[in-house]
Amino acid sequence: MVKAIKEYSLADLMERIEEIFNQNPGPINGFNAVVQYDVYGEEKGTYQHFFKNGNLTIKKGVETTPTCTMQLSYDNFKKFVLGKQSGTMALLTGRVRVLGNLSTAMRIETILRRYNIREPF
């Protein structure tokens, strides 16, 4: 049985994202960056997403200097992944803070739209 996103821990959610992206690498082909998520709220953690050669590897913690860092609550992270929250609006309303390369952060939203991730997750 497939779980709803609200049933996932942050670690489980990161694992599932990695799985979905690597099952269909088309949207991330040619995208090479390290995107860091600093997640706070009911679930907390720092994860780095390594995009390289059409592959996504997610690691907990900080291994290298990221291309950009997104700081957001766990609730907003889930909404962002499911396409229920615009990254641009989240940035303008302070729901997400971006450090580093803003264009890389905006590219993530475009990539997520191409995956069209929906619940059940």
ABEGO torsion letter per residue (X at the ends): XBBBAAABBAAAAAAAAAAAAAABAAAABGBBBBBBBBBBEABBEBBBBBBBGGBBBBBBEBABBBABBBBBBAAAAAAAAAGABBAAAAAAAGABBBBEBAAAAAAAAAAAAAAGBBOBX
